[in-house]
């Protein structure tokens, strides 16, 4: 039987966030650092919470902590409760700043390329009293932000978990490979996956594994796994490492236009599936501003 942490009378939202961080990090020290509290204080809070609930939530071991069966259920319920609390705060925030006058637009890196800027400009022309508040996310975070109520509509890079969302594919673009200046492939007009099979490839632990594998083209056409390079948390870190010659990266073609640097070059990746970008919003939350923005995007892509 699952344990619903959301309805315990003594439960505080702060405690739920503590549990989620401990579960994600698997280590009280790292979780405490992320939460900006001391490790003893976090350990004390966890012991108190386990006492309140009457169950052990985490097994302690030399490497850190691992959720028990009860802990996994409690953490899952905590995530649901925190998402709902964030949604409540987002609704209040919209009213505080004038719901009719703000549209929160999420995107990742270059979003939907030039379509992003064109859609914002046309929406502003049609709705001059509405302010579009852009919010950038890294490595697949825009879909979760929609479900959690932190944004109203987003250009979502696929593949992505679209559970609870309505989505329409509105943009596609080829992929490119980022290389340091002076790389043996830097002068090529096109690069194939076989050409970079032995090159270390940058990736991230911040995104779902299916998302990482799609971007890395894993497995490759010959059945091999990519040679994994260092990880990164955002676009800027990725490009710094490419420029330093540490590894290469795969990216959408718009990144070659928006992220130009003298110390790296971009080449078309000729045999990789193109990126698809969807316009998405929470199912059942298509208010007049979201509908208006969707209409703008549909009109711009109709031709």
ABEGO torsion letter per residue (X at the ends): XBBBAAABAABBAAAAAAAAAAAAAGBAAAAAAAAGBBAAAAAAAAAAAAAAAGBBABBBBAAEBBBBAAAAAAAAAAAAAAAAAAAAAAAAAAAAAGAAABBBBBBBEAEAEAAAAAAAAAAAAABAABBBBBBBBBGGAAAAAAAAGABABBBBBOBBBABGBBBBBABBBBBBBBBBBGBAAAABABBBAAAAAABBBBBBAABBAAAAAAAAGOBBAAGBBBBBBBBBABAAAAAAAAAAGABBBBBBAAAAAABBBAABBBBBBAABBBBBBBBBBBBGABBAAAAAAAAAAAAAAAX
